[in-house]
Structure formats: structure tokens, C-alpha cells
Amino acid sequence: MTYIDTSSFIKLLLVEPESEEIEKAIGALDVVVVTSLTRLEAKVQARGFVAGGRLDSRAGRRFEADMRQLLNEAPFCIYQLEGSIFETAIRQQEASIVQ
């Protein structure tokens, strides 16, 4: 079992310098743990990419859709951190509209 942090997780969703290496490493693993904190941070990053102009609003929505799809595929396993703060924040992020 391996934990993936937010910066590495985002490299699976956007083409960045280390994306290919991360994809290869993930391909060799049986289980990759993605925490609720990583999910929240990735959602906030996506909103920041849109606000900062790195992604347009359509690409921001696609980023979030791709993230949901990726999390439902092997080898990813979502780990809910204790407490409701992360899930509450994720729901708030999902309820807000990407401009």
C-alpha cells in the first residue's frame, strides 16, 4: 500500500514534467491510498488553476470529472480521515460553481 500526495496526484490529471514517471510508478502498485485531504486539496487546486487562468472553466470541470473517474479505478483506494471537516469542505467545493 502506497500513499499519494496531492502534487503527485495532480500530475496524473494534468501533463506536468513528472507525470510520466508518476504514471509508471502507479502502474506497478497494487494499492494507492488517496486521503480525503488529498481529494480536497486537488479540488482547491483545480479551482485555483481556473481562477489563475491555467485552465478554462471547461477544463476545470473536466479535471474534476477525471479525478472522480480516476478514484474509482484500481489501484486507487480512498481513505477517509477521521472527523467530518474534510468531507464537509469537499461537499462545499462540489456545491460551488467553477467560473
N, C-alpha and C positions, 0 to 999 in steps of 0.2 A: 504494500500500500504506500502510495506517494502523495504528498500534499502539493498542490499547485497554488502559487501565489497569484495575485491579481495581475501583475505585469506580465507574467508568463502566460496566464490565461488569455489576456487580451491579444497576445501575439498569435493565438490560434484563430482569432476572429478578424484581425487586420494584418495586412502584409507589413511586416517590420523586419529589420535586419536579422533578428534571431528566430524568426517564425519557422523557417525550415528545420532548424536544429531542434526546436521545441516539439514540432510535429513528429520528428523521428524518435525523439526520446519518449513521447507519449505512446507512440505506436508499439514500443517494446514493453509497456507496462500492463499489468493485469487490472489494477485498480488505481484510479487517480481521484483523490478527495478534493472536492471543491466546497469550501465552507460558505455559510450564509454571509459572512463578512466579505469574502471574495466576490460573491454574486452582487452584493450591494455596491462594493467599490467599482466593479465593472460597469454597472448601470450608471453610477455617478460619472465615471469616466466618459461613457458614451454621450451623456448629456453635455459634458464639458467639450467633447470633440465637436458637437453640433454648435454649441454656443461660441466656440472659438473658431469655427469655420473649417476645421479639419474634415468634418463630414457634413453633408447637407442633411436636411430633416429626413429625407427618404432613406439615405444611407444609415442614419441613426436608428430608424425603425428596423431596418434590415439587420443591423448589428444586434439589436435586442432579440429579434426573431431567431437569428443564427445562434445566439447564446442559449436560448431556450431549447433549440433543437440539439445543440452540442451536449447540453447537460442531460439529455435523455438517451444518449448513446453510450455504449461501452467505450472506454473503460471508466467513465466518469461516475462518481458517487457523491451526491450532495450530503453534506454533514451540517445539520442544524446546530449552531452554537446555542448554549443554554441562555435562557431569557428571551423575551419577546421583542427586544429592541430592534434586532436586525430584520426580522420578518415584518415588523411594523414599518420600518424605513423602506423596505423593498416594496411593500404594498403602496406606500406613498409615492415612491418613484414610478411605479407602474400606473398609478392613477393620474399622474401629471402628464401633460401633452408635450411631446417633443416638437419644438417650434421649427 
